[in-house]
Amino acid sequence: MSAAPRVEVRQGSGGLELRVDGTLASVVGASASETGAVWAALATPLLALPPERRKRALILGLGAGATARLLRALEPQLEITGVELDADVLAAARTHFGLDALGVETVHADALDYLRRERRRFDLVIEDLFIGPNRDIHKPAGLWQDGYGDAVARVATGGVLAANTIHEGPRARRAIAAGLPVPLFVGVCRYYNRILVAGREVPTVREMRRRIAAQPLLARHLPQLELRTLKP
């Protein structure tokens, strides 16, 4: 029996799926803005910013571009930079998911190396970095050294950092809180994902729920999202 491909594209119940080492990395539905609840949760921190500050976003761990797709639909003029280490993932994203049509500045690089050399600042930084197979998925070791500090340094004044966590949420929160307060998380029903939302001007849970409900592209996911205040 031949081994399953490390990077796999297949049709799933929610749309076209990209799987890496058995882990679901991206889902894109029939329309450009349709995706799963996890990627909707990753996009919701954009709404923590006032419209005039939604100018530039950085995605660390671009995958097939599911989050980038939704950000583009939410804010068509947003400048999006996506960093992806895996050449096979980028090839699949371009061939099967229309990545090149999104108008994303795509960087093929290690995200931690990229953070060390990048000097621009972004209104929204999304950290979606995982390595390892499905049952042992975890954050790259470099995030616990300087990575989160470097990510915080790329956040513009008044901006937001969102980190997708599974089993390492408390550790990630402590690392991020060394540079930015982490007042909010967004959980996803039936998934282990917890999106930490860090920033100095993050709205309250009630206000975030109001903004999500007012945004049709995200409102349909609201019943699956758990927003919770995190105490300092």
C-alpha positions in Angstrom: 0.0 0.0 0.0 1.4 3.4 -1.0 1.7 6.1 1.6 -0.9 9.0 1.5 0.5 12.1 -0.2 1.9 14.7 2.3 0.0 17.5 0.6 -3.4 16.5 -0.6 -6.3 18.3 -2.3 -9.7 16.8 -2.2 -13.4 17.6 -2.2 -15.0 17.6 1.2 -18.4 18.4 2.6 -17.6 22.0 3.1 -15.7 22.6 -0.2 -12.3 22.0 -1.6 -9.9 21.0 1.1 -6.1 21.2 1.4 -4.6 18.7 3.8 -1.0 18.7 4.9 0.3 15.6 6.8 -3.3 14.7 7.3 -4.3 18.0 8.9 -7.0 20.1 7.4 -5.1 23.3 6.4 -7.6 25.2 4.2 -11.2 24.9 3.0 -12.6 27.0 0.1 -16.3 26.7 -0.8 -18.2 27.4 -4.0 -17.8 31.2 -3.8 -14.7 33.2 -3.2 -15.7 34.1 0.3 -17.0 30.7 1.5 -14.8 28.8 4.0 -15.0 26.9 7.2 -15.7 28.3 10.7 -12.0 28.1 11.8 -10.9 30.4 8.9 -13.9 32.7 9.6 -12.7 32.9 13.2 -9.2 33.8 12.0 -10.6 36.6 9.9 -12.8 38.1 12.6 -10.0 40.1 14.3 -10.1 42.3 11.2 -13.4 43.6 12.7 -11.6 44.6 15.8 -10.0 47.4 13.8 -11.9 50.6 12.8 -12.4 50.8 9.0 -9.7 53.5 8.6 -7.1 51.1 10.1 -7.9 48.2 7.9 -5.1 48.9 5.4 -2.4 46.2 5.7 -2.5 42.6 6.9 0.1 39.9 7.3 -0.7 36.1 7.3 2.0 33.8 8.7 1.1 30.4 7.3 -0.8 31.2 4.2 -1.8 27.7 3.2 -4.2 27.6 0.3 -5.3 31.2 1.1 -8.7 30.5 2.8 -8.2 33.3 5.4 -6.7 35.6 2.7 -9.8 35.0 0.6 -12.2 36.0 3.3 -10.1 39.1 4.3 -10.2 40.2 0.6 -13.9 39.8 0.5 -14.4 41.7 3.8 -12.0 44.5 2.8 -11.3 44.6 -1.0 -8.6 47.3 -0.7 -6.7 45.6 2.0 -3.0 45.0 1.3 -2.4 41.4 2.2 1.0 39.7 2.5 1.1 35.9 3.0 4.1 33.9 4.1 4.3 30.2 3.4 7.3 27.8 3.8 6.0 24.8 1.9 6.6 25.0 -1.9 4.2 22.1 -2.4 1.4 23.9 -0.5 2.0 27.0 -2.6 1.9 25.0 -5.8 -1.4 23.4 -4.8 -2.8 26.8 -3.8 -2.0 28.2 -7.2 -3.2 25.2 -9.2 -6.4 24.3 -7.3 -7.4 27.3 -5.2 -6.7 30.3 -7.5 -4.2 31.9 -5.1 -2.7 34.2 -7.8 -6.1 35.8 -8.5 -6.4 37.1 -4.9 -3.9 39.9 -5.3 -1.9 38.7 -2.3 1.8 39.5 -2.0 3.0 35.9 -1.6 6.3 35.2 0.1 7.9 31.7 -0.1 9.9 31.7 3.1 10.2 30.5 6.7 7.8 32.8 8.6 10.3 33.2 11.5 13.1 34.2 9.2 10.7 36.6 7.4 9.8 38.3 10.7 13.4 38.8 11.6 14.1 40.7 8.3 10.8 42.5 7.7 10.6 46.1 8.8 7.0 47.0 7.7 4.3 47.2 10.3 0.8 45.8 9.7 -2.6 46.7 11.1 -3.4 42.9 11.4 -1.0 40.1 11.9 -2.4 36.6 11.8 -0.1 33.8 13.1 -1.4 30.4 11.8 1.8 28.3 12.0 1.7 24.6 12.7 4.0 21.7 12.0 3.8 17.9 12.4 1.2 15.3 11.6 -2.5 15.5 12.6 -2.1 13.8 16.0 1.1 15.7 16.9 0.4 19.1 15.5 2.3 21.9 17.3 3.9 25.3 17.0 7.4 25.7 15.6 10.0 25.9 18.4 11.2 29.3 17.2 7.9 30.9 18.2 8.7 30.3 21.8 12.1 31.9 21.5 11.8 35.1 19.6 9.0 34.5 17.1 6.1 35.9 19.0 8.2 38.9 20.1 9.1 39.5 16.4 5.4 39.2 15.4 4.3 41.7 18.0 7.0 44.1 16.7 5.3 44.0 13.3 1.9 45.2 14.6 1.2 48.8 13.9 0.1 51.2 16.6 -3.5 50.4 17.4 -3.2 47.1 15.5 -4.1 43.5 16.3 -2.3 40.2 16.5 -4.3 37.0 16.1 -2.8 33.6 16.9 -4.4 30.3 16.0 -3.8 27.9 18.8 -4.8 24.3 19.5 -3.1 22.6 22.5 -0.7 25.5 23.3 -3.0 28.3 23.9 -1.9 29.2 27.5 1.8 29.2 26.5 1.1 31.3 23.4 -0.9 33.8 25.5 2.0 34.2 27.9 4.5 34.7 25.1 2.3 37.3 23.3 1.4 39.1 26.5 5.0 40.0 27.1 4.5 42.6 24.3 0.7 43.1 23.9 -2.3 42.5 26.1 -4.4 39.5 25.1 -8.0 40.5 26.1 -10.0 38.2 23.9 -10.2 34.7 22.4 -12.5 33.3 19.7 -13.3 29.6 20.0 -14.9 27.4 17.4 -17.5 24.8 18.3 -16.5 21.2 17.6 -12.9 22.3 17.0 -10.0 22.6 19.3 -8.9 25.9 17.8 -8.7 29.0 20.0 -7.9 32.3 18.3 -6.1 34.6 20.7 -6.7 38.3 19.9 -4.1 40.7 21.2 -4.0 44.5 21.0 -4.3 47.6 23.1 -7.7 48.7 21.6 -9.6 45.4 21.1 -13.4 45.9 21.5 -15.4 44.2 24.1 -17.0 40.8 23.4 -20.4 42.4 23.1 -19.1 44.9 20.5 -17.3 42.2 18.6 -20.4 40.0 18.4 -22.3 43.1 17.1 -19.8 43.7 14.4 -19.7 40.0 13.3 -23.5 39.9 13.2 -23.5 43.0 11.0 -21.2 41.4 8.5 -23.0 38.9 6.3 -19.9 37.0 5.3 -19.2 36.2 9.0 -22.7 36.3 10.6 -23.6 32.8 9.4 -20.6 31.5 11.4 -21.6 33.4 14.6 -23.5 30.4 16.2 -20.3 28.4 16.0 -18.1 31.1 17.5 -17.4 31.4 21.2 -16.1 34.9 22.2 -14.7 35.2 25.6 -12.9 37.9 27.6 -9.5 37.0 29.0 -8.6 38.6 32.3 -5.0 40.0 32.6 
